[in-house]
Amino acid sequence: MTAVVSSILPIILYLLALKMLDSFALVKWSKLGLCFGYGIICCALAFLLTSVLGMESEYAGFSIMPLFEEVLKGLLMIYLVSRRKIKFLAEALIYGAAIGGGFSLLENLIYLGYNSDMNATSALFRGFGCAILHIGCTALCGSLMLLILDRIKFTPAIVLSFIPSILIHTIHNLSLLQPEGQLAVVILLFLGVFLIVFRLGEEKIYKWIDHSISTDIQTLSAIKEGNFSATKAGMYLLSVKEQFSPEVFFDMICYVQLYLEAKVNKQSQMLLRQAGFDDAAGSIDEKQFEEKIAELEVLKKNIGKTGYMVLSPLVKDSANILSLSN
């Protein structure tokens, strides 16, 4: 019973976390199921090669299993990222986690089946630690691949993407701590790494998109004239169009338009004040501005957490620009 709980529960928590983040608006169930099933197949293949066919698991005194398992899991990530089936870090993290989750599910069942005398507490912590390790390593590999594949050559990018996951997996397998300690270290490590990776990904898009007032005015004009696709912001959003329903995508475009209108108005007001026009506050209809803010809040709810996360590089300074304080 403990084996089943420690194997299944991490996957259930993973799916609940995705639901809370509204990530199912971004990912597809079919692709998620494919990744999960691929992870199970990877584990079955690793078990078959090592335990049944007797493949050597060590070379020159060092275990090669972390290398073998991470590369095996990462093959699908290489395909998805290189073929542009994955465009965003959120997708890389989700699909990578699904592969790792499938792998850990079968590995936990096999391991605990061979070690049925392990006490319930150790089995539970070991199961969670294994699940988080595989989920985190494959998600990390995929996200790094997405970040650097378009910056350097293919082969070096792939190698660099695998190195952190292989190192983490190798250190974990040394069993320097008790299962409880290993679980805590793995959780803290991946939380820190993923925060850094998310920040790098967001900054990459933010720097690519010009946020000057002249560009904002041009983008706003392009939206009104139906030429939004010709702008960098438009190209960015169109790259994710297929990930959202038509209704949600339309609300995302409306959000960008309203946001830019409010931002340009606010910036114009600030420029007038800097030029010495004290009555600049009266030059903008504050009632209309408040109505825009209220409409933005409604659109934000309609878009959902994932939709807004995708928009975040376009509306990163909304907290400052859309503030009603003078």
Buried (B, 14 or more C-beta within 10 A) or exposed (E): EBBEBBBBBBBEEBBEEBEEBBBBBBBEEEBBEBBBEBBBBBBBEBBEBBEEEEEEEEEEEEBBBBBBBBBBBBEBBBEBBBEEEBBBBBBBBBBBBBBBBBBBBBBBBBBBEEEEEBEEEBBBBBBBBBBBBBBBBBBBBBBBBBBBBEEEEEEEBBEBBBEBBBEBBBBBBEEEBEBBEBBBBBBEBBEEBBEEBBEBBBEBBBEEBEBEEEBBBBBBEBBEEEEBEEBBBBEBBEEBEEBBEEEBBEBBBBBBBBBBBBBBBBBBBBEBBEEEEEEBEEEBEEEEBEEBBEBBEEBBEBBBBBBBBBBEBBBBEBEEBBEEEE
